[in-house]
Amino acid sequence: MKNGFKIDIWFDDFQEIFKDEEFYSVECNLAYQCMSLTTPHPQQVYLGCDGVPKYRTDPIITCVYNGVACKEVAKAESKFNTFSACDDVEGLPYKKGMTMWPQPTCANGTNYMK
């Protein structure tokens, strides 16, 4: 998504967005990419700790409803302010106080060709 675009989404729980691989995914063009085993520099493909190809990015997530910041995003930020075991395995760079948003999966990343 590019700066200046607006998207309206509806989930019962905001954090469910990150578990929905169809929604929270990007096109990685896997047929033409080299895949790293740990997170490379931003905007490259790597194999996530769950065995699914992911795209390294630093997402900026904001939410405002009727001019007020959404409580659900603040709740998610507090959850993702800790460095998880998966973040360590994937080699994500840890910075104290930084929100470690989940990395998006690659669209069609689990479709294998013969």
All heavy atoms as an XYZ file, in Angstrom:
910
protein
N       0.837     -1.164      0.000
C       0.000      0.000      0.000
C       0.889      1.237      0.000
O       1.914      1.267      0.661
C      -0.863     -0.014      1.244
C      -1.926      0.984      1.168
S      -3.462      0.194      1.418
C      -4.089      0.931      2.769
N       0.496      2.252     -0.715
C       1.292      3.460     -0.837
C       0.792      4.530      0.120
O      -0.361      4.510      0.547
C       1.234      3.977     -2.271
C       1.840      3.015     -3.264
C       1.736      3.557     -4.654
C       2.318      2.539     -5.626
N       2.198      2.962     -7.006
N       1.663      5.495      0.448
C       1.270      6.609      1.299
C       0.093      7.344      0.678
O       0.006      7.486     -0.534
C       2.432      7.579      1.477
C       3.466      7.053      2.434
O       3.157      6.235      3.282
N       4.682      7.523      2.303
N      -0.814      7.800      1.518
C      -1.943      8.567      1.044
C      -3.167      7.735      0.716
O      -4.237      8.278      0.474
N      -3.035      6.413      0.707
C      -4.181      5.558      0.442
C      -4.873      5.240      1.754
O      -4.246      5.139      2.794
C      -3.750      4.253     -0.238
C      -3.444      4.424     -1.697
C      -2.210      4.896     -2.104
C      -4.394      4.131     -2.650
C      -1.923      5.064     -3.435
C      -4.119      4.286     -3.991
C      -2.872      4.763     -4.390
N      -6.161      5.061      1.694
C      -6.957      4.732      2.868
C      -7.642      3.401      2.620
O      -8.106      3.135      1.513
C      -8.003      5.821      3.091
C      -8.931      5.549      4.239
C      -9.953      6.649      4.348
C     -11.004      6.276      5.365
N     -12.090      7.247      5.417
N      -7.675      2.575      3.644
C      -8.356      1.289      3.526
C      -9.239      1.095      4.753
O      -8.843      1.406      5.873
C      -7.347      0.131      3.383
C      -8.074     -1.179      3.156
C      -6.435      0.032      4.572
C      -7.172     -2.327      2.772
N     -10.452      0.659      4.525
C     -11.369      0.337      5.612
C     -11.413     -1.174      5.748
O     -11.652     -1.881      4.770
C     -12.776      0.858      5.317
C     -12.848      2.373      5.351
O     -12.174      2.975      6.198
O     -13.578      2.944      4.526
N     -11.166     -1.667      6.955
C     -11.187     -3.108      7.206
C     -12.037     -3.388      8.441
O     -12.198     -2.537      9.306
C      -9.763     -3.677      7.400
C      -8.995     -2.881      8.449
C      -9.008     -3.683      6.096
C      -7.629     -3.403      8.740
N     -12.547     -4.600      8.494
C     -13.373     -4.982      9.629
C     -12.984     -6.379     10.078
O     -13.152     -7.345      9.349
C     -14.843     -4.947      9.241
C     -15.726     -5.209     10.406
C     -16.208     -6.420     10.811
C     -16.214     -4.258     11.338
N     -16.964     -6.283     11.931
C     -16.984     -4.954     12.280
C     -16.064     -2.889     11.481
C     -17.616     -4.316     13.344
C     -16.702     -2.270     12.536
C     -17.469     -2.971     13.446
N     -12.449     -6.468     11.270
C     -12.124     -7.733     11.916
C     -12.677     -7.658     13.328
O     -12.709     -6.578     13.930
C     -10.604     -7.947     11.989
C      -9.984     -8.455     10.721
C      -9.656     -7.599      9.688
C      -9.705     -9.800     10.560
C      -9.078     -8.051      8.526
C      -9.130    -10.280      9.397
C      -8.814     -9.401      8.379
N     -13.091     -8.788     13.887
C     -13.576     -8.793     15.262
C     -12.470     -8.419     16.239
O     -12.718     -7.791     17.257
C     -14.159    -10.166     15.627
C     -15.468    -10.435     14.895
O     -16.166     -9.466     14.540
O     -15.779    -11.616     14.665
N     -11.244     -8.797     15.935
C     -10.088     -8.474     16.764
C      -8.989     -7.980     15.827
O      -8.614     -8.675     14.885
C      -9.630     -9.723     17.528
C      -8.414     -9.473     18.406
O      -8.006     -8.306     18.567
O      -7.864    -10.457     18.933
N      -8.468     -6.795     16.065
C      -7.474     -6.182     15.186
C      -6.284     -7.104     14.919
O      -5.790     -7.196     13.806
C      -6.994     -4.859     15.796
C      -5.895     -4.208     15.009
C      -6.180     -3.552     13.825
C      -4.586     -4.266     15.445
C      -5.173     -2.960     13.079
C      -3.570     -3.674     14.716
C      -3.868     -3.015     13.534
N      -5.835     -7.832     15.939
C      -4.652     -8.677     15.791
C      -4.878     -9.863     14.863
O      -3.927    -10.478     14.391
C      -4.164     -9.136     17.161
C      -3.670     -7.951     17.979
C      -3.195     -8.350     19.347
O      -2.525     -9.359     19.488
N      -3.523     -7.565     20.355
N      -6.139    -10.180     14.554
C      -6.449    -11.258     13.615
C      -5.965    -10.925     12.205
O      -5.760    -11.814     11.391
C      -7.952    -11.548     13.605
C      -8.459    -12.157     14.897
C      -7.853    -13.513     15.184
O      -7.826    -14.366     14.279
O      -7.398    -13.717     16.319
N      -5.793     -9.642     11.911
C      -5.307     -9.221     10.594
C      -3.994     -9.924     10.264
O      -3.783    -10.383      9.148
C      -5.098     -7.690     10.558
C      -6.444     -6.982     10.605
C      -4.293     -7.263      9.333
C      -6.331     -5.488     10.801
N      -3.108    -10.025     11.238
C      -1.779    -10.584     11.008
C      -1.799    -12.094     10.811
O      -0.845    -12.663     10.303
C      -0.847    -10.214     12.162
C      -0.782     -8.730     12.396
C      -1.299     -8.170     13.540
C      -0.222     -7.895     11.446
C      -1.247     -6.802     13.754
C      -0.165     -6.523     11.638
C      -0.686     -5.978     12.796
N      -2.874    -12.751     11.217
C      -2.994    -14.201     11.064
C      -3.646    -14.591      9.744
O      -3.593    -15.739      9.347
C      -3.797    -14.779     12.235
C      -3.111    -14.595     13.577
C      -3.988    -15.088     14.700
C      -3.354    -14.777     16.048
N      -4.260    -15.072     17.140
N      -4.281    -13.633      9.077
C      -4.976    -13.885      7.827
C      -3.985    -13.763      6.669
O      -3.697    -12.669      6.195
C      -6.126    -12.890      7.669
C      -6.996    -13.171      6.461
O      -6.511    -13.796      5.491
O      -8.167    -12.754      6.476
N      -3.459    -14.903      6.209
C      -2.409    -14.891      5.186
C      -2.901    -14.384      3.836
O      -2.096    -13.945      3.022
C      -1.782    -16.274      5.038
C      -0.916    -16.646      6.217
C      -0.208    -17.977      6.033
O      -0.214    -18.526      4.916
O       0.356    -18.464      7.024
N      -4.194    -14.428      3.588
C      -4.700    -13.879      2.328
C      -4.748    -12.358      2.380
O      -4.503    -11.684      1.392
C      -6.074    -14.449      2.003
C      -6.000    -15.884      1.512
C      -7.329    -16.356      0.949
O      -8.069    -15.535      0.379
O      -7.609    -17.546      1.099
N      -5.067    -11.803      3.546
C      -5.144    -10.347      3.674
C      -3.770     -9.729      3.916
O      -3.383     -8.772      3.260
C      -6.092     -9.952      4.823
C      -6.159     -8.470      5.030
C      -6.946     -7.683      4.201
C      -5.426     -7.860      6.025
C      -6.995     -6.306      4.371
C      -5.469     -6.490      6.197
C      -6.252     -5.714      5.369
N      -3.034    -10.276      4.888
C      -1.744     -9.692      5.278
C      -0.617    -10.389      4.515
O       0.188    -11.127      5.065
C      -1.553     -9.819      6.794
C      -0.430     -8.970      7.346
C      -0.484     -7.591      7.261
C       0.671     -9.552      7.955
C       0.537     -6.808      7.770
C       1.697     -8.776      8.457
C       1.621     -7.401      8.367
O       2.639     -6.626      8.871
N      -0.607    -10.159      3.198
C       0.422    -10.759      2.361
C       0.786     -9.775      1.249
O       0.053     -8.823      0.980
C      -0.060    -12.073      1.750
O      -1.123    -11.849      0.857
N       1.926    -10.015      0.637
C       2.381     -9.190     -0.478
C       2.855    -10.107     -1.598
O       3.199    -11.263     -1.363
C       3.539     -8.243     -0.071
C       3.076     -7.218      0.932
C       4.717     -9.018      0.467
N       2.874     -9.596     -2.807
C       3.391    -10.357     -3.943
C       4.911    -10.271     -3.904
O       5.489     -9.198     -3.981
C       2.850     -9.799     -5.265
C       3.365    -10.544     -6.473
C       3.114    -12.047     -6.411
O       1.964    -12.465     -6.230
O       4.100    -12.803     -6.525
N       5.561    -11.411     -3.763
C       7.025    -11.466     -3.648
C       7.704    -11.892     -4.943
O       8.924    -11.895     -5.011
C       7.434    -12.425     -2.537
S       6.870    -11.919     -0.906
N       6.914    -12.306     -5.937
C       7.495    -12.755     -7.204
C       8.517    -13.862     -6.939
O       9.673    -13.799     -7.371
C       8.117    -11.569     -7.942
C       8.175    -11.791     -9.430
O       7.593    -12.740     -9.949
N       8.877    -10.922    -10.117
N       8.085    -14.875     -6.190
C       8.982    -15.930     -5.697
C       9.748    -16.665     -6.786
O      10.861    -17.127     -6.548
C       8.197    -16.935     -4.850
C       7.733    -16.410     -3.505
C       6.841    -17.436     -2.820
C       8.909    -16.062     -2.628
N       9.192    -16.765     -7.963
C       9.881    -17.488     -9.037
C      11.183    -16.795     -9.452
O      12.053    -17.410    -10.048
C       8.957    -17.623    -10.244
N      11.321    -15.523     -9.101
C      12.495    -14.754     -9.517
C      13.291    -14.196     -8.332
O      14.077    -13.270     -8.503
C      12.058    -13.602    -10.431
C      11.307    -14.106    -11.631
C       9.918    -14.068    -11.658
C      11.981    -14.647    -12.716
C       9.220    -14.556    -12.756
C      11.291    -15.127    -13.815
C       9.914    -15.083    -13.831
O       9.222    -15.570    -14.912
N      13.072    -14.740     -7.150
C      13.745    -14.245     -5.946
C      14.672    -15.284     -5.341
O      14.382    -16.471     -5.379
C      12.707    -13.882     -4.874
C      11.852    -12.700     -5.188
C      12.600    -11.403     -5.016
O      13.561    -11.294     -4.280
N      12.155    -10.383     -5.738
N      15.755    -14.832     -4.761
C      16.571    -15.690     -3.905
C      15.997    -15.536     -2.506
O      15.647    -14.433     -2.097
C      18.024    -15.228     -3.905
S      18.850    -15.513     -5.470
N      15.873    -16.640     -1.784
C      15.287    -16.583     -0.462
C      16.360    -16.833      0.588
O      17.111    -17.788      0.506
C      14.175    -17.636     -0.338
C      13.344    -17.450      0.897
S      11.973    -18.623      1.046
C      11.277    -18.652     -0.574
N      16.409    -15.955      1.594
C      17.360    -16.099      2.696
C      16.740    -16.950      3.797
O      15.517    -17.033      3.915
C      17.714    -14.725      3.263
O      18.287    -13.923      2.263
N      17.583    -17.556      4.620
C      17.076    -18.355      5.738
C      16.776    -17.491      6.956
O      16.035    -17.900      7.842
C      18.058    -19.465      6.103
C      18.212    -20.533      5.019
C      19.225    -21.579      5.450
C      16.877    -21.186      4.679
N      17.363    -16.322      7.038
C      17.022    -15.359      8.082
C      16.711    -14.045      7.395
O      16.965    -13.881      6.205
C      18.179    -15.159      9.083
O      19.322    -14.695      8.364
C      18.497    -16.435      9.829
N      16.173    -13.102      8.157
C      15.755    -11.850      7.538
C      16.937    -11.082      6.985
O      17.872    -10.770      7.695
C      15.020    -10.937      8.527
O      15.813    -10.797      9.686
C      13.662    -11.447      8.858
N      16.886    -10.786      5.712
C      17.908     -9.957      5.095
C      17.559     -8.485      5.300
O      16.743     -8.151      6.145
C      17.803    -10.355      3.625
C      16.358    -10.690      3.463
C      15.922    -11.282      4.779
N      18.142     -7.671      4.503
C      17.824     -6.253      4.553
C      16.372     -6.053      4.154
O      15.775     -6.891      3.484
C      18.754     -5.473      3.621
C      20.183     -5.592      4.033
N      20.690     -4.936      5.132
C      21.208     -6.303      3.518
C      21.958     -5.243      5.269
N      22.300     -6.070      4.306
N      15.794     -4.908      4.536
C      14.396     -4.657      4.166
C      14.142     -4.822      2.674
O      15.019     -4.600      1.852
C      14.185     -3.203      4.591
C      15.138     -3.028      5.721
C      16.347     -3.855      5.348
N      12.925     -5.252      2.374
C      12.409     -5.446      1.035
C      13.049     -6.619      0.316
O      13.264     -6.583     -0.885
C      12.505     -4.154      0.225
C      11.806     -3.030      0.942
C      11.554     -1.811      0.096
O      11.962     -1.737     -1.031
N      10.846     -0.875      0.664
N      13.330     -7.674      1.082
C      13.809     -8.922      0.505
C      13.030    -10.078      1.113
O      12.419     -9.947      2.169
C      15.308     -9.094      0.734
C      16.140     -8.101     -0.057
C      17.632     -8.332      0.135
O      18.062     -8.981      1.077
N      18.410     -7.778     -0.775
N      13.080    -11.227      0.443
C      12.319    -12.406      0.849
C      13.178    -13.305      1.733
O      14.365    -13.463      1.492
C      11.842    -13.184     -0.403
C      11.111    -14.447     -0.022
C      10.963    -12.292     -1.267
N      12.551    -13.899      2.751
C      13.236    -14.851      3.627
C      12.252    -15.917      4.080
O      11.042    -15.755      3.944
C      13.876    -14.144      4.825
C      12.876    -13.615      5.830
C      12.584    -14.333      6.984
C      12.217    -12.414      5.621
C      11.669    -13.848      7.904
C      11.308    -11.925      6.529
C      11.033    -12.641      7.673
O      10.123    -12.172      8.583
N      12.773    -17.001      4.596
C      11.949    -18.093      5.099
C      11.657    -17.832      6.569
O      12.569    -17.767      7.389
C      12.667    -19.428      4.917
C      11.824    -20.664      5.133
C      10.677    -20.725      4.128
C      12.681    -21.914      4.995
N      10.376    -17.669      6.902
C       9.979    -17.378      8.276
C      10.148    -18.572      9.193
O      10.314    -19.712      8.746
N      10.086    -18.339     10.487
C      10.297    -19.409     11.464
C       9.198    -20.465     11.387
O       9.366    -21.573     11.864
C      10.424    -18.852     12.874
S       8.903    -18.204     13.564
N       8.069    -20.130     10.768
C       6.988    -21.098     10.599
C       7.081    -21.829      9.264
O       6.192    -22.584      8.896
C       5.637    -20.399     10.723
C       5.494    -19.213      9.780
O       6.445    -18.924      9.015
O       4.435    -18.567      9.803
N       8.183    -21.597      8.514
C       8.401    -22.291      7.255
C       7.701    -21.661      6.050
O       7.706    -22.226      4.974
N       7.114    -20.490      6.237
C       6.400    -19.801      5.158
C       7.243    -18.622      4.680
O       7.783    -17.876      5.500
C       5.021    -19.309      5.657
C       4.302    -18.496      4.604
C       4.166    -20.488      6.091
N       7.372    -18.424      3.364
C       8.128    -17.271      2.857
C       7.494    -15.957      3.312
O       6.275    -15.792      3.282
C       8.037    -17.408      1.336
C       7.700    -18.835      1.094
C       6.889    -19.267      2.267
N       8.348    -15.027      3.736
C       7.892    -13.714      4.205
C       8.678    -12.620      3.503
O       9.744    -12.858      2.957
C       8.078    -13.591      5.717
C       7.183    -14.520      6.509
C       7.318    -14.270      7.977
C       6.372    -15.139      8.787
N       6.503    -14.845     10.217
N       8.123    -11.422      3.557
C       8.746    -10.260      2.934
C       9.191     -9.309      4.031
O       8.385     -8.887      4.858
C       7.742     -9.567      2.014
C       8.315     -8.415      1.239
C       9.138     -8.645      0.145
C       8.020     -7.108      1.582
C       9.660     -7.583     -0.586
C       8.529     -6.049      0.854
C       9.350     -6.292     -0.224
O       9.864     -5.244     -0.949
N      10.462     -8.994      4.076
C      11.014     -8.130      5.128
C      10.621     -6.684      4.865
O      10.921     -6.111      3.829
C      12.539     -8.269      5.151
C      13.247     -7.307      6.062
C      13.082     -7.698      7.523
N      13.962     -6.872      8.325
C      13.594     -5.713      8.858
N      12.387     -5.256      8.689
N      14.458     -5.016      9.570
N       9.931     -6.111      5.829
C       9.494     -4.726      5.739
C       9.368     -4.128      7.128
O       9.419     -4.848      8.124
C       8.144     -4.636      4.989
O       7.812     -3.274      4.797
C       7.037     -5.326      5.739
N       9.247     -2.857      7.194
C       8.980     -2.168      8.454
C       7.644     -1.454      8.302
O       7.598     -0.267      7.957
C      10.091     -1.161      8.782
C      11.399     -1.838      9.128
O      11.361     -2.855      9.848
O      12.451     -1.363      8.682
N       6.542     -2.189      8.516
C       5.230     -1.573      8.285
C       4.941     -0.441      9.263
O       5.367     -0.473     10.415
C       4.255     -2.733      8.486
C       4.976     -3.718      9.311
C       6.435     -3.543      9.009
N       4.249      0.559      8.778
C       3.771      1.656      9.616
C       2.263      1.492      9.685
O       1.572      1.583      8.668
C       4.155      3.021      9.015
C       5.671      3.148      8.944
C       3.550      4.153      9.846
C       6.146      4.361      8.160
N       1.775      1.211     10.873
C       0.351      0.923     11.036
C      -0.260      1.983     11.937
O       0.187      2.182     13.072
C       0.146     -0.484     11.629
C       0.723     -1.517     10.657
C      -1.327     -0.736     11.929
C       0.706     -2.933     11.146
N      -1.252      2.674     11.411
C      -1.979      3.678     12.180
C      -3.464      3.439     12.002
O      -3.898      2.852     11.005
C      -1.637      5.110     11.714
O      -1.961      5.229     10.336
C      -0.165      5.437     11.924
N      -4.229      3.898     12.961
C      -5.677      3.755     12.880
C      -6.305      4.947     13.597
O      -5.968      5.238     14.752
C      -6.120      2.455     13.541
S      -7.915      2.256     13.613
N      -7.195      5.619     12.899
C      -7.942      6.740     13.477
C      -9.404      6.545     13.105
O      -9.725      6.275     11.950
C      -7.421      8.092     12.930
C      -8.246      9.240     13.475
C      -5.955      8.276     13.256
N     -10.264      6.644     14.094
C     -11.702      6.520     13.857
C     -12.389      7.732     14.468
O     -12.251      7.978     15.669
C     -12.234      5.224     14.470
C     -13.698      5.002     14.220
C     -14.152      4.651     12.949
C     -14.632      5.167     15.226
C     -15.504      4.457     12.698
C     -15.979      4.970     14.994
C     -16.405      4.618     13.724
O     -17.742      4.425     13.479
N     -13.070      8.500     13.653
C     -13.722      9.739     14.100
C     -12.739     10.684     14.794
O     -13.052     11.283     15.816
C     -14.915      9.442     15.019
C     -16.095      8.892     14.258
O     -16.239      9.108     13.053
N     -16.955      8.158     14.953
N     -11.522     10.752     14.265
C     -10.516     11.673     14.791
C      -9.787     11.197     16.035
O      -8.973     11.931     16.590
N     -10.062      9.989     16.491
C      -9.437      9.459     17.707
C      -8.629      8.213     17.358
O      -9.081      7.372     16.574
C     -10.520      9.106     18.765
C      -9.887      8.531     20.023
C     -11.364     10.320     19.094
N      -7.427      8.092     17.937
C      -6.600      6.899     17.715
C      -7.332      5.662     18.230
O      -7.972      5.694     19.280
C      -5.265      7.050     18.427
N      -7.254      4.585     17.472
C      -7.945      3.335     17.822
C      -7.253      2.638     18.994
O      -6.038      2.446     18.983
C      -7.962      2.395     16.618
S      -8.751      3.088     15.165
N      -8.038      2.228     19.975
C      -7.494      1.523     21.136
C      -6.915      0.175     20.744
O      -5.962     -0.301     21.346
C      -8.577      1.323     22.202
C      -9.040      2.603     22.860
C     -10.049      2.311     23.952
C     -11.425      2.293     23.326
N     -12.509      2.083     24.267
N      -7.495     -0.453     19.724
C      -7.050     -1.778     19.301
C      -5.600     -1.757     18.801
O      -4.836     -2.684     19.038
C      -7.966     -2.342     18.210
C      -9.357     -2.640     18.677
C     -10.284     -1.422     18.637
O      -9.819     -0.323     18.236
O     -11.450     -1.553     19.012
N      -5.214     -0.679     18.116
C      -3.838     -0.578     17.620
C      -2.877     -0.396     18.788
O      -1.818     -1.014     18.832
C      -3.697      0.561     16.582
C      -2.247      0.769     16.210
C      -4.518      0.247     15.344
N      -3.246      0.432     19.750
C      -2.402      0.621     20.934
C      -2.219     -0.701     21.687
O      -1.122     -1.020     22.143
C      -3.003      1.678     21.854
N      -3.282     -1.480     21.779
C      -3.213     -2.792     22.437
C      -2.273     -3.721     21.663
O      -1.443     -4.412     22.258
C      -4.617     -3.400     22.515
C      -4.690     -4.727     23.205
C      -6.137     -5.220     23.221
C      -6.224     -6.642     23.709
N      -7.598     -7.170     23.635
N      -2.385     -3.726     20.343
C      -1.511     -4.567     19.513
C      -0.064     -4.096     19.615
O       0.855     -4.915     19.693
C      -1.979     -4.546     18.063
N       0.160     -2.774     19.623
C       1.528     -2.254     19.743
C       2.180     -2.737     21.031
O       3.347     -3.114     21.037
C       1.527     -0.724     19.709
C       1.401     -0.157     18.333
C       1.387      1.364     18.323
O       0.947      1.989     19.326
O       1.809      1.930     17.306
N       1.423     -2.734     22.134
C       1.998     -3.185     23.405
C       2.349     -4.669     23.350
O       3.351     -5.094     23.911
C       1.067     -2.886     24.577
O      -0.106     -3.659     24.496
N       1.544     -5.462     22.634
C       1.847     -6.892     22.503
C       3.105     -7.108     21.669
O       3.938     -7.964     21.983
C       0.677     -7.636     21.863
C       0.991     -9.103     21.658
C      -0.096     -9.851     20.954
C       0.381    -11.297     20.793
N      -0.394    -12.034     19.859
N       3.239     -6.336     20.590
C       4.364     -6.518     19.682
C       5.581     -5.671     20.061
O       6.526     -5.568     19.286
C       3.933     -6.238     18.236
C       2.913     -7.209     17.723
C       1.670     -6.785     17.284
C       3.189     -8.570     17.685
C       0.735     -7.681     16.812
C       2.256     -9.481     17.224
C       1.027     -9.034     16.781
N       5.579     -5.073     21.257
C       6.742     -4.330     21.727
C       7.812     -5.250     22.304
O       8.880     -4.789     22.669
C       6.344     -3.295     22.790
C       6.288     -1.897     22.223
O       6.810     -1.636     21.147
N       5.662     -0.994     22.949
N       7.507     -6.515     22.414
C       8.487     -7.463     22.932
C       9.091     -8.252     21.780
O       8.472     -8.436     20.748
C       7.833     -8.438     23.936
O       6.764     -9.111     23.283
C       7.301     -7.694     25.144
N      10.300     -8.694     21.984
C      11.049     -9.448     20.986
C      10.742    -10.918     21.202
O      11.078    -11.493     22.234
C      12.538     -9.147     21.174
C      13.401     -9.563     20.034
C      13.306     -8.937     18.802
C      14.346    -10.561     20.182
C      14.122     -9.295     17.746
C      15.166    -10.937     19.144
C      15.059    -10.298     17.925
N      10.078    -11.560     20.243
C       9.662    -12.950     20.406
C      10.768    -13.919     19.989
O      11.732    -13.534     19.322
C       8.405    -13.231     19.574
O       8.731    -13.295     18.203
N      10.596    -15.179     20.347
C      11.547    -16.217     19.940
C      11.579    -16.324     18.418
O      12.631    -16.535     17.820
C      11.167    -17.557     20.570
N      10.421    -16.158     17.782
C      10.354    -16.216     16.316
C      11.130    -15.044     15.702
O      11.840    -15.214     14.719
C       8.906    -16.197     15.859
S       8.680    -16.541     14.101
N      11.007    -13.851     16.282
C      11.767    -12.689     15.798
C      13.263    -12.976     15.859
O      14.019    -12.632     14.944
C      11.475    -11.444     16.635
C      10.041    -10.964     16.505
O       9.413    -11.237     15.465
O       9.552    -10.324     17.455
N      13.698    -13.639     16.935
C      15.109    -13.973     17.103
C      15.562    -14.969     16.035
O      16.596    -14.790     15.402
C      15.345    -14.539     18.504
C      16.817    -14.747     18.808
O      17.636    -13.909     18.370
O      17.143    -15.740     19.479
N      14.762    -16.019     15.811
C      15.087    -17.031     14.800
C      15.160    -16.396     13.415
O      16.046    -16.706     12.621
C      14.046    -18.181     14.813
C      14.192    -19.074     13.600
C      14.168    -18.999     16.091
N      14.223    -15.498     13.132
C      14.176    -14.866     11.823
C      15.255    -13.801     11.643
O      15.482    -13.325     10.537
C      12.789    -14.255     11.580
C      11.719    -15.313     11.430
C      10.344    -14.738     11.149
O      10.194    -13.501     11.072
O       9.409    -15.542     11.001
N      15.920    -13.413     12.721
C      17.000    -12.440     12.616
C      16.540    -11.005     12.512
O      17.270    -10.147     12.020
N      15.318    -10.721     12.982
C      14.844     -9.336     12.943
C      15.699     -8.479     13.866
O      16.054     -8.896     14.967
C      13.377     -9.257     13.374
C      12.371     -9.834     12.384
C      10.989     -9.882     13.005
C      12.346     -9.018     11.109
N      16.054     -7.284     13.428
C      16.885     -6.416     14.275
C      16.077     -5.884     15.451
O      15.005     -5.327     15.261
C      17.298     -5.293     13.324
C      16.222     -5.261     12.298
C      15.725     -6.672     12.160
N      16.580     -6.097     16.650
C      15.864     -5.646     17.847
C      16.314     -4.247     18.222
O      17.503     -3.969     18.308
C      16.115     -6.588     19.021
C      15.482     -6.100     20.295
C      14.105     -6.115     20.445
C      16.255     -5.597     21.328
C      13.506     -5.656     21.603
C      15.659     -5.136     22.497
C      14.290     -5.167     22.626
O      13.702     -4.709     23.771
N      15.345     -3.373     18.430
C      15.605     -2.029     18.922
C      14.668     -1.801     20.086
O      13.445     -1.925     19.941
C      15.360     -0.983     17.832
C      16.324     -1.081     16.675
C      15.999     -0.050     15.614
C      16.868     -0.286     14.400
N      16.395      0.450     13.234
N      15.220     -1.504     21.253
C      14.416     -1.321     22.454
C      13.339     -0.255     22.228
O      13.609      0.802     21.689
C      15.311     -0.911     23.621
C      14.591     -0.900     24.941
C      15.520     -0.652     26.083
C      14.718     -0.681     27.366
N      15.557     -0.661     28.528
N      12.112     -0.590     22.604
C      10.993      0.328     22.484
C      10.335      0.349     21.105
O       9.343      1.034     20.902
N      10.881     -0.421     20.165
C      10.319     -0.450     18.808
C       9.235     -1.524     18.718
O       9.373     -2.594     19.293
C      11.438     -0.764     17.813
C      10.999     -0.796     16.380
S      12.449     -1.111     15.343
C      11.703     -2.108     14.085
N       8.168     -1.230     18.013
C       7.107     -2.214     17.808
C       7.558     -3.206     16.740
O       7.948     -2.818     15.652
C       5.801     -1.530     17.372
O       5.432     -0.565     18.362
C       4.686     -2.539     17.207
N       7.542     -4.481     17.069
C       7.967     -5.540     16.157
C       6.732     -6.122     15.462
O       6.254     -7.193     15.812
C       8.705     -6.649     16.926
C       9.915     -6.182     17.716
S      11.221     -5.535     16.685
C      11.721     -6.992     15.829
N       6.184     -5.379     14.480
C       5.006     -5.857     13.768
C       5.347     -7.143     13.028
O       6.449     -7.280     12.509
C       4.525     -4.822     12.760
C       4.004     -3.562     13.368
C       4.602     -2.334     13.330
C       2.800     -3.395     14.122
N       3.831     -1.421     14.003
C       2.717     -2.042     14.502
C       1.779     -4.260     14.504
C       1.655     -1.538     15.244
C       0.730     -3.747     15.254
C       0.671     -2.405     15.613
N       4.407     -8.073     12.956
C       4.651     -9.300     12.186
C       4.951     -8.955     10.724
O       4.396     -8.000     10.175
C       3.329    -10.065     12.306
C       2.679     -9.530     13.533
C       3.094     -8.089     13.608
N       5.819     -9.741     10.114
C       6.174     -9.529      8.713
C       5.122    -10.197      7.830
O       4.645    -11.287      8.141
C       7.554    -10.116      8.425
C       8.669     -9.474      9.260
C       8.835     -7.992      8.958
O       9.214     -7.618      7.869
N       8.539     -7.158      9.940
N       4.735     -9.564      6.721
C       3.722    -10.172      5.852
C       4.250    -11.405      5.130
O       5.435    -11.496      4.809
C       3.392     -9.054      4.849
C       4.575     -8.165      4.862
C       5.188     -8.275      6.225
N       3.365    -12.352      4.903
C       3.740    -13.544      4.142
C       3.712    -13.216      2.656
O       3.116    -12.222      2.243
C       2.758    -14.706      4.415
O       1.450    -14.282      4.069
C       2.803    -15.149      5.857
N       4.370    -14.041      1.882
C       4.359    -13.881      0.425
C       3.092    -14.511     -0.126
O       2.777    -15.666      0.207
C       5.583    -14.537     -0.199
S       7.125    -13.696      0.204
N       2.374    -13.772     -0.964
C       1.180    -14.326     -1.601
C       1.576    -15.553     -2.401
O       2.615    -15.565     -3.062
C       0.545    -13.269     -2.506
N       0.785    -16.585     -2.319
C       1.048    -17.858     -3.004
C       2.351    -18.497     -2.550
O       2.930    -19.305     -3.261
C       1.062    -17.677     -4.535
C      -0.256    -17.128     -5.036
O      -1.312    -17.544     -4.589
N      -0.188    -16.186     -5.954
N       2.819    -18.143     -1.367
C       4.086    -18.666     -0.848
C       4.054    -20.124     -0.491
O       5.102    -20.752     -0.322
N       2.863    -20.705     -0.370
C       2.769    -22.135     -0.056
C       2.267    -22.944     -1.234
O       1.955    -24.109     -1.096
C       1.875    -22.361      1.180
O       0.595    -21.788      0.931
C       2.482    -21.756      2.426
N       2.183    -22.318     -2.421
C       1.832    -23.039     -3.638
C       3.135    -23.505     -4.296
O       3.948    -22.678     -4.691
C       1.061    -22.165     -4.621
C      -0.302    -21.787     -4.090
O      -0.791    -22.391     -3.150
N      -0.904    -20.784     -4.672
N       3.308    -24.795     -4.369
C       4.567    -25.325     -4.908
C       4.356    -25.843     -6.321
O       3.329    -26.418     -6.629
C       5.087    -26.435     -4.001
C       5.300    -25.954     -2.585
C       4.381    -26.257     -1.588
C       6.397    -25.163     -2.271
C       4.573    -25.788     -0.293
C       6.588    -24.701     -0.985
C       5.663    -25.023     -0.007
O       5.858    -24.547      1.260
N       5.354    -25.624     -7.154
C       5.284    -26.104     -8.543
C       6.188    -27.301     -8.701
O       7.205    -27.420     -8.033
C       5.731    -24.989     -9.500
C       4.818    -23.788     -9.482
S       5.318    -22.539    -10.684
C       6.797    -21.905     -9.949
N       5.842    -28.201     -9.629
C       6.678    -29.362     -9.907
C       7.576    -29.060    -11.068
O       7.280    -28.333    -11.943
C       5.808    -30.563    -10.232
C       5.066    -31.062     -9.022
C       4.288    -32.293     -9.387
C       3.556    -32.816     -8.166
N       2.833    -34.025     -8.432
